[in-house]
Amino acid sequence: MKNYTRTYLTVINELTDDNDTFVPCECCGGRSTEIHHILNKNRLIEHGILNLKDTIENIMAICRGCHDEFGDKDGYLPILLKTHSDYISNHTEIDMDFINALIIHYE
C-alpha cells in the first residue's frame, strides 16, 4: 500500500486488511477506486510546498469517472479543494488557511 493511501485510510478510520472496504468517492458518493493528489507535483513546486504532497489536505478518495472528469484540470481545483475540505473535516482537523489560500489562488 502506498504511503499516501495509508495516510488517507488512517485518517478516515478505514485502514483494514479487507480490500472490499467501501470508501466513498468524495465527488459522487460512489465507490472510490484511487487516492488522488489534488495538486500535482508541479503545482506544489510552483507554490513552494512540495513537502505537503502526501498530506491529508492534498489527497482525496475518488472514483475513476470523477478522476477522468475533474482530476488534474485547473478549472475544477477550487471545487475539488472545497469538496475535500468539507468531507475530510468530518474526520480530522485540517489546515483551512492553507486550503482557503489555494481555493482563492485557483478561482
C-alpha positions as CSV (number, residue, x, y, z in Angstrom):
1,M,0.0,0.0,0.0
2,K,1.3,3.4,-0.9
3,N,2.1,5.8,2.0
4,Y,-0.4,8.4,0.9
5,T,-3.1,5.7,0.7
6,R,-2.3,4.6,4.2
7,T,-2.4,8.2,5.4
8,Y,-5.8,8.7,3.9
9,L,-7.3,5.5,5.2
10,T,-5.9,6.0,8.6
11,V,-7.4,9.5,8.9
12,I,-10.8,8.3,7.9
13,N,-10.5,5.2,10.1
14,E,-10.8,2.7,7.3
15,L,-7.4,1.1,7.4
16,T,-8.1,-2.6,7.2
17,D,-6.7,-5.7,5.5
18,D,-10.1,-6.1,3.7
19,N,-9.9,-4.9,0.1
20,D,-13.7,-4.8,0.0
21,T,-13.9,-1.9,2.4
22,F,-16.2,0.7,0.9
23,V,-14.6,4.2,0.8
24,P,-16.9,6.7,-1.0
25,C,-15.8,8.9,-3.8
26,E,-15.7,12.4,-2.3
27,C,-17.3,13.8,-5.5
28,C,-20.2,11.5,-6.4
29,G,-20.5,9.2,-3.3
30,G,-19.9,6.0,-5.4
31,R,-17.1,3.5,-4.6
32,S,-13.7,5.2,-4.8
33,T,-11.0,3.5,-6.8
34,E,-8.0,5.6,-6.0
35,I,-6.5,8.2,-3.8
36,H,-5.9,11.4,-5.9
37,H,-3.4,14.1,-5.3
38,I,-5.5,17.3,-5.7
39,L,-2.4,19.4,-6.5
40,N,0.2,17.5,-8.6
41,K,3.9,17.7,-8.1
42,N,4.4,20.7,-10.5
43,R,1.7,22.8,-8.8
44,L,3.2,22.1,-5.4
45,I,6.7,23.1,-6.6
46,E,5.2,26.2,-8.1
47,H,3.8,27.1,-4.6
48,G,7.0,26.0,-2.8
49,I,5.1,23.4,-0.8
50,L,6.2,20.1,-2.3
51,N,6.6,18.8,1.2
52,L,2.8,18.8,1.5
53,K,2.3,16.4,-1.4
54,D,1.1,13.4,0.6
55,T,-0.7,15.3,3.4
56,I,-4.4,14.8,4.1
57,E,-5.1,18.3,2.8
58,N,-3.9,17.3,-0.7
59,I,-5.2,13.7,-1.1
60,M,-8.8,12.6,-1.7
61,A,-10.7,9.4,-2.4
62,I,-12.2,9.5,-5.9
63,C,-13.6,7.1,-8.5
64,R,-12.2,6.7,-12.0
65,G,-15.1,8.5,-13.6
66,C,-14.8,11.6,-11.4
67,H,-11.0,11.5,-11.8
68,D,-11.3,11.5,-15.6
69,E,-13.9,14.3,-15.4
70,F,-12.4,16.6,-12.7
71,G,-8.8,15.5,-11.8
72,D,-5.8,17.5,-12.9
73,K,-7.9,20.2,-14.5
74,D,-7.3,23.8,-13.3
75,G,-10.9,24.8,-13.6
76,Y,-12.0,22.1,-11.1
77,L,-9.3,22.7,-8.5
78,P,-11.4,25.1,-6.3
79,I,-14.3,22.6,-6.4
80,L,-12.1,19.7,-5.5
81,L,-10.5,21.6,-2.7
82,K,-13.9,22.7,-1.3
83,T,-15.4,19.3,-1.6
84,H,-12.4,17.6,0.0
85,S,-12.2,20.1,2.9
86,D,-15.9,19.6,3.7
87,Y,-15.6,15.8,3.6
88,I,-12.3,15.4,5.5
89,S,-13.0,18.0,8.2
90,N,-15.6,15.5,9.5
91,H,-12.7,13.1,10.2
92,T,-9.8,15.3,11.4
93,E,-8.6,18.8,11.8
94,I,-7.1,20.3,8.6
95,D,-5.3,23.5,7.8
96,M,-8.2,25.5,6.5
97,D,-6.0,28.6,6.0
98,F,-3.9,26.5,3.6
99,I,-7.0,25.2,1.8
100,N,-8.6,28.6,1.5
101,A,-5.5,30.2,0.1
102,L,-5.3,27.5,-2.6
103,I,-9.0,28.0,-3.4
104,I,-8.6,31.7,-3.8
105,H,-5.5,31.2,-6.0
106,Y,-7.2,28.8,-8.4
107,E,-10.6,30.7,-8.6
